[in-house]
Amino acid sequence: MRLLSIMAILFLVLAISGCTSQTPAGGENGAQDDVGDIPTSDLEYWNLHKDEYTRLDEVSFLHSGNNLSFVGKAWKGLYHTTEQGNSISVGYRLTAQGDVMTGFGDHMEGGSIKAQGNAGTGVGSGMRGGQIEVLGNAGRSVGYKMESGSITVHGNVGHTVGYEMISGFIRVVGNADHSAGIYMKDGRIVIEGDAAERVGEQMEGGEIVIYGKVDGLIGANMEGGKIIVKCEGVPQDQECTGTVGHRMYGGKIYIKGKAGPLEPGFHPTGGEIWEYWESFQGRDLGTRIYPN
C-alpha cells in the first residue's frame, strides 16, 4: 500500500512539472497570431509600422507571418509610410475584411492589398507599384494619376476611372460610369461590362478595352491612344456606341459591331474610326468609316 502511495505522488509531481514546462501559446516568445480587438480610441492612426498615418475604425488586427488582415471598416490608406514614400513592405499582403473608404492604396509603391467589401473614392490614386483588389464596387476616380501597378475591381466603378492615368493596368469586371479614361496618358483599362458616355475623352495615349457597349459619346477630343469596343451581347445590326469621334485629333477607335453616328458636321483632324473591326496578323479588317 505504501509503495502504491509513493508511486501515485511521483506520478502527480511529474504531471504538474510537464504542464508548467510547456511552450506558451503562440510560440516560444508567447506571440499570438490574433492580437485581438484594438480599441478605436487607440486606433485613430495606425499602420503596419505604427507611423501614425492610417485611420481605422472598429477594427481587429490579425497577423500570420506576412499576411495581415483588418477586420471591419478601414479609412484612408492601409499602407506603410516611409521617408522614401508610401508602400507596403515587399512581401506583405493586407486584407480589409469589410468596406474601405477614401484613398484605399493611395500612393502605394509595393505589396498587395485587398478589400473584401466595397471601396470609396480614389482607389489607387497616384500608386507607383503593387497590386490592389476590391471584391465589391468602387467609387469614382479609380487609379487617378496612377503611375504603375495593377487594380482589379470585381464589381462596378464610378465615373472617371483611370482619370489622368500615367501607366499601369486597371481591370473592371462590372460596368463603368461616365468618362472612363479621361485625360489618360498611357496604361491599359479593361472594362468587362458596359461603359457610360464620354469614354476616352481627351485621352493622349494608352488603351481602353470595353467588352460590352458604350452608352453615349466616345473618343471626344481624343488625341492619341486606342479604344476597342467589343460589343459583346449586342446584335450586329444594332449600334453599340453613341456618337463617335467628336472633334477627334488623333488615336484609333475600333468597334467590333455597328458604330454610332458621326456627329453632323464631323470634321476631325486625325485618327481612325473602324466598325465591324477585326485584327488579323496585325492587319485591321472591317469598315473604316474615317478616313473613308
Backbone torsions as a table, in degrees:
resi	resn	phi	psi	omega
1	MET	NA	-44.8	-180.0
2	ARG	-61.4	-39.0	179.5
3	LEU	-62.6	-41.7	178.9
4	LEU	-63.7	-38.9	-180.0
5	SER	-64.9	-42.1	179.5
6	ILE	-63.5	-42.4	179.4
7	MET	-63.2	-40.1	-179.8
8	ALA	-63.5	-41.8	179.9
9	ILE	-64.9	-43.7	178.5
10	LEU	-60.4	-42.9	179.4
11	PHE	-61.0	-41.8	-179.2
12	LEU	-65.8	-42.0	179.0
13	VAL	-62.7	-44.6	179.3
14	LEU	-62.8	-39.6	-179.9
15	ALA	-64.0	-44.6	179.6
16	ILE	-64.8	-40.8	-179.9
17	SER	-63.2	-40.5	179.7
18	GLY	-64.7	-39.1	-179.4
19	CYS	-65.4	-41.8	-174.3
20	THR	-76.7	-15.7	-178.2
21	SER	-95.7	1.3	-179.3
22	GLN	-68.0	151.8	177.3
23	THR	-68.0	134.9	178.9
24	PRO	-58.4	151.5	178.9
25	ALA	-59.9	136.9	177.7
26	GLY	96.3	1.7	176.8
27	GLY	119.6	179.0	-175.8
28	GLU	-64.5	-29.3	-179.0
29	ASN	-93.4	3.5	178.8
30	GLY	76.6	15.4	-179.9
31	ALA	-71.4	143.3	179.3
32	GLN	-108.7	139.5	175.0
33	ASP	-68.0	-33.1	179.5
34	ASP	-109.0	109.0	-178.4
35	VAL	-86.3	2.8	171.7
36	GLY	82.0	-172.2	-179.4
37	ASP	-73.7	131.3	174.1
38	ILE	-99.3	123.2	-177.6
39	PRO	-55.5	137.5	-179.6
40	THR	-56.6	-33.9	-179.6
41	SER	-63.3	-26.2	179.2
42	ASP	-95.4	3.2	-169.0
43	LEU	-120.9	15.7	-176.3
44	GLU	-57.7	-38.1	172.4
45	TYR	-132.5	126.9	-176.3
46	TRP	-159.2	140.4	167.8
47	ASN	-152.1	-171.1	-170.7
48	LEU	-54.8	-42.4	-177.5
49	HIS	-112.5	23.9	176.5
50	LYS	55.1	44.0	178.6
51	ASP	-87.4	10.2	176.0
52	GLU	54.1	55.5	178.7
53	TYR	-123.3	-45.4	-173.2
54	THR	-85.8	131.0	175.0
55	ARG	-96.0	130.6	179.1
56	LEU	-125.0	156.3	-178.4
57	ASP	-137.8	129.9	177.5
58	GLU	52.1	61.0	-169.6
59	VAL	-119.6	142.1	163.4
60	SER	-111.1	138.9	-177.9
61	PHE	-110.1	118.8	-179.1
62	LEU	-116.4	144.6	175.3
63	HIS	-143.3	147.2	176.0
64	SER	-151.0	102.9	-175.0
65	GLY	64.1	-126.2	179.4
66	ASN	-95.1	9.7	177.8
67	ASN	-99.9	125.6	179.8
68	LEU	-124.9	145.6	-179.3
69	SER	-132.4	143.0	171.3
70	PHE	-114.3	121.5	-176.4
71	VAL	-103.4	117.9	-178.2
72	GLY	122.0	-150.9	-179.5
73	LYS	-100.0	135.0	179.9
74	ALA	-116.9	139.3	-177.5
75	TRP	-114.4	124.5	170.8
76	LYS	53.2	102.2	167.0
77	GLY	108.8	-102.1	-165.5
78	LEU	66.0	54.5	172.6
79	TYR	-146.5	170.1	-176.4
80	HIS	-97.4	129.9	179.9
81	THR	-98.6	130.3	177.6
82	THR	-125.8	173.4	177.4
83	GLU	-65.0	-27.2	-179.2
84	GLN	-84.2	-14.1	-178.3
85	GLY	147.6	-165.7	-176.9
86	ASN	-105.6	128.7	177.8
87	SER	-163.5	160.0	166.8
88	ILE	-92.4	133.6	-179.2
89	SER	-52.5	140.9	-177.5
90	VAL	-55.0	131.7	-180.0
91	GLY	95.9	-11.5	179.6
92	TYR	-87.6	142.1	175.9
93	ARG	-127.4	121.1	-178.7
94	LEU	-110.6	139.0	178.0
95	THR	-126.8	126.4	172.6
96	ALA	-95.9	111.5	-174.6
97	GLN	-88.7	58.6	-179.6
98	GLY	174.1	-159.5	177.8
99	ASP	-81.8	152.4	174.0
100	VAL	-122.9	150.3	-173.6
101	MET	-99.4	-141.1	-172.5
102	THR	-65.4	137.0	168.3
103	GLY	72.3	35.9	178.5
104	PHE	-64.3	116.0	-178.6
105	GLY	78.3	19.8	-180.0
106	ASP	-56.0	119.8	177.0
107	HIS	59.7	23.6	177.1
108	MET	-67.6	154.4	-175.3
109	GLU	-123.2	-5.3	-179.5
110	GLY	-174.6	177.6	179.5
111	GLY	81.1	-166.8	-175.8
112	SER	-144.0	131.2	177.3
113	ILE	-130.3	148.6	-178.0
114	LYS	-138.1	136.7	171.8
115	ALA	-109.8	123.2	-178.0
116	GLN	-85.1	-1.6	175.2
117	GLY	-118.2	-140.8	177.0
118	ASN	-94.9	164.4	179.9
119	ALA	-127.9	151.6	-179.1
120	GLY	-87.0	-150.5	-176.1
121	THR	-71.2	145.3	166.5
122	GLY	72.1	36.5	175.4
123	VAL	-59.2	126.2	176.0
124	GLY	69.6	21.6	179.0
125	SER	-58.9	126.4	176.7
126	GLY	66.3	14.9	-177.2
127	MET	-65.1	146.8	-176.5
128	ARG	-118.7	5.9	179.3
129	GLY	166.6	169.9	179.6
130	GLY	94.8	-172.6	-177.0
131	GLN	-133.4	138.1	176.5
132	ILE	-125.6	135.6	176.2
133	GLU	-133.2	130.7	176.9
134	VAL	-120.7	120.9	-175.9
135	LEU	-81.0	-17.9	177.8
136	GLY	-105.5	-143.0	177.3
137	ASN	-91.4	163.5	176.3
138	ALA	-132.4	153.3	-178.2
139	GLY	-78.1	-157.3	-175.5
140	ARG	-76.1	163.3	171.6
141	SER	57.7	42.1	171.9
142	VAL	-64.0	130.4	177.5
143	GLY	72.5	25.6	179.5
144	TYR	-58.4	120.3	178.8
145	LYS	55.0	28.4	178.2
146	MET	-67.4	146.0	-175.9
147	GLU	-109.5	-24.3	-178.5
148	SER	-166.6	174.1	179.0
149	GLY	93.8	-173.1	-178.7
150	SER	-139.6	146.3	177.6
151	ILE	-129.2	131.1	174.2
152	THR	-124.4	125.8	175.8
153	VAL	-117.8	120.7	-174.8
154	HIS	-83.1	-10.5	176.9
155	GLY	-108.8	-142.7	177.9
156	ASN	-95.4	161.4	176.0
157	VAL	-124.9	155.2	177.1
158	GLY	-76.1	-167.1	-175.6
159	HIS	-72.6	162.4	175.1
160	THR	59.0	40.9	171.4
161	VAL	-63.9	135.0	-179.3
162	GLY	72.9	23.4	-178.8
163	TYR	-61.0	120.8	-178.4
164	GLU	54.5	33.4	179.3
165	MET	-62.1	131.4	-177.3
166	ILE	-94.7	-40.1	175.4
167	SER	-168.4	-178.7	-179.4
168	GLY	105.6	-169.7	-175.5
169	PHE	-138.7	132.9	176.1
170	ILE	-126.3	129.0	176.0
171	ARG	-120.0	127.9	176.7
172	VAL	-118.3	116.4	-177.6
173	VAL	-76.3	-28.5	179.8
174	GLY	-96.5	-139.5	-178.0
175	ASN	-101.9	161.0	178.2
176	ALA	-122.2	138.2	175.3
177	ASP	-74.0	-173.8	-169.1
178	HIS	-63.5	158.4	171.8
179	SER	66.5	38.2	174.1
180	ALA	-65.0	130.2	176.8
181	GLY	74.7	19.2	179.7
182	ILE	-64.2	134.3	-178.9
183	TYR	58.6	24.2	-178.5
184	MET	-65.4	135.8	-179.4
185	LYS	-98.6	-42.8	-179.5
186	ASP	-165.6	-178.5	-177.8
187	GLY	99.6	-169.8	-176.5
188	ARG	-142.1	133.2	175.5
189	ILE	-121.0	128.0	175.9
190	VAL	-119.5	121.8	178.5
191	ILE	-114.5	112.8	-173.0
192	GLU	-85.1	-5.6	174.4
193	GLY	-109.8	-138.3	178.1
194	ASP	-101.0	163.9	176.2
195	ALA	-128.4	146.4	176.4
196	ALA	-80.5	-173.2	-172.2
197	GLU	-65.1	167.0	173.3
198	ARG	68.1	34.5	175.0
199	VAL	-66.0	132.2	175.0
200	GLY	68.0	22.8	-179.6
201	GLU	-63.2	125.3	178.8
202	GLN	56.3	28.3	176.9
203	MET	-72.8	146.4	-177.3
204	GLU	-108.6	-21.0	-178.6
205	GLY	-171.2	-179.0	-178.6
206	GLY	88.9	-170.8	-176.0
207	GLU	-140.7	135.7	174.1
208	ILE	-119.9	126.2	177.7
209	VAL	-118.4	127.2	179.8
210	ILE	-122.0	121.1	-177.1
211	TYR	-73.5	-35.2	-176.4
212	GLY	-94.3	-127.9	-178.0
213	LYS	-118.6	169.7	175.9
214	VAL	-116.6	119.3	-176.8
215	ASP	-89.2	66.4	177.2
216	GLY	143.9	-162.4	-176.1
217	LEU	-55.7	142.5	179.6
218	ILE	-139.0	134.0	175.6
219	GLY	73.4	24.5	-179.4
220	ALA	-65.5	131.4	178.7
221	ASN	56.5	26.8	-178.8
222	MET	-68.0	135.7	-178.4
223	GLU	-111.4	-23.4	-178.8
224	GLY	-171.1	179.8	-179.5
225	GLY	88.5	-167.2	-173.6
226	LYS	-143.3	136.4	173.1
227	ILE	-121.4	127.9	177.2
228	ILE	-119.6	125.3	176.7
229	VAL	-115.4	115.6	-174.1
230	LYS	-83.0	-19.5	176.3
231	CYS	60.1	31.7	179.6
232	GLU	-64.7	133.6	-179.3
233	GLY	82.8	1.2	179.7
234	VAL	-106.4	125.1	177.9
235	PRO	-56.2	144.7	-175.3
236	GLN	-59.4	-25.9	-178.0
237	ASP	-91.1	2.9	179.1
238	GLN	-109.1	140.6	178.1
239	GLU	-65.1	136.3	179.3
240	CYS	-114.2	11.2	170.8
241	THR	-139.1	167.8	169.9
242	GLY	-87.4	-151.6	179.7
243	THR	-57.7	136.7	-172.5
244	VAL	-110.4	133.5	166.5
245	GLY	70.5	31.1	179.6
246	HIS	-56.9	119.5	-180.0
247	ARG	50.9	48.8	-178.0
248	MET	-79.7	134.6	-179.5
249	TYR	-110.1	-20.7	-177.9
250	GLY	-176.2	-178.7	-178.9
251	GLY	88.9	-178.0	-178.3
252	LYS	-135.7	138.5	175.3
253	ILE	-119.4	119.6	-179.9
254	TYR	-113.8	122.0	-179.2
255	ILE	-120.4	120.3	-175.0
256	LYS	-77.2	-14.0	176.3
257	GLY	-116.1	-148.1	-179.4
258	LYS	-83.3	127.6	-179.5
259	ALA	-78.3	155.8	172.3
260	GLY	-71.7	178.6	-175.6
261	PRO	-72.2	151.3	167.1
262	LEU	-77.1	143.2	-178.3
263	GLU	-63.7	139.6	175.7
264	PRO	-54.2	133.9	-177.0
265	GLY	75.8	23.4	-176.9
266	PHE	-58.7	116.1	-179.4
267	HIS	-134.8	71.1	176.7
268	PRO	-72.0	161.3	178.4
269	THR	-110.0	2.4	179.3
270	GLY	179.3	179.7	178.6
271	GLY	90.9	177.9	178.2
272	GLU	-137.1	147.0	175.9
273	ILE	-131.7	127.3	179.9
274	TRP	-123.5	146.3	168.6
275	GLU	-125.6	161.0	-173.0
276	TYR	48.6	44.3	-172.7
277	TRP	-85.4	142.9	169.5
278	GLU	-140.7	157.2	176.1
279	SER	-115.9	129.9	180.0
280	PHE	-134.5	116.6	179.6
281	GLN	50.2	42.8	177.3
282	GLY	81.4	1.9	-179.9
283	ARG	-104.6	142.8	176.0
284	ASP	-85.2	125.8	177.6
285	LEU	-120.7	148.3	-178.8
286	GLY	132.9	-153.0	-179.8
287	THR	-112.0	116.3	176.8
288	ARG	-88.0	113.1	-177.0
289	ILE	-92.2	-14.0	168.6
290	TYR	-153.8	133.9	-15.9
291	PRO	-69.0	147.6	-176.7
292	ASN	-108.5	NA	NA
